[in-house]
Amino acid sequence: MHRRTIAILAAAVIAGAVTGLVIWLSQPSYDDIADNCVAALKERADGDKAKPKACDGLTDDDYDALLMSHIMGDLGWLDDEGRFDKNRMLEDTLNND
């Protein structure tokens, strides 16, 4: 009886560990969350200021950085490689006078 109890407990612990591992491995990576957030920001309706659900799981700093990059891209302030181009920003500012 004692061996049967130990075997049942061991099987339950192993099954729990395997289940936990499968659940953990099926979660999206942080990079996947960031990629999904970028896509959600691009699909967001004009004027919508709410944080998309796809961005849940990002730190506030990372979400703010992605949001600013998205806004700067919409304004045309990024070069072809996605880097901030201050000359484009200045041209935009001078053209709005």
C-alpha positions, 0 to 999 in steps of 0.5 A: 500500500505504501508503494502504491501511494508513493507511485500515485503521488509521484505520477501526480507531481510529474503530470503537474510538472509536465502540464506546467511546462507545456503551459509555460512553453505555449505562452508568447515570448516578449518579442512576440508580444512586442511584434503583436503590439506594433501590429495592433498600433498600426491597425488602431483607428485614427483618434483611438488612444486606448492601449491595445490588448495585444500590448498587455505584457509589455513594460510601460517603458517599452510600450511608450517606446513603441507608441512613440516610434509609431507616432514618429513614423506616422509623422514621417520622421523616420528614415527608410530603416526606421531610425529617427531623422531630425532633419525630416522633423525640422523640415516638417516644423519649418513647413508648418509655419 
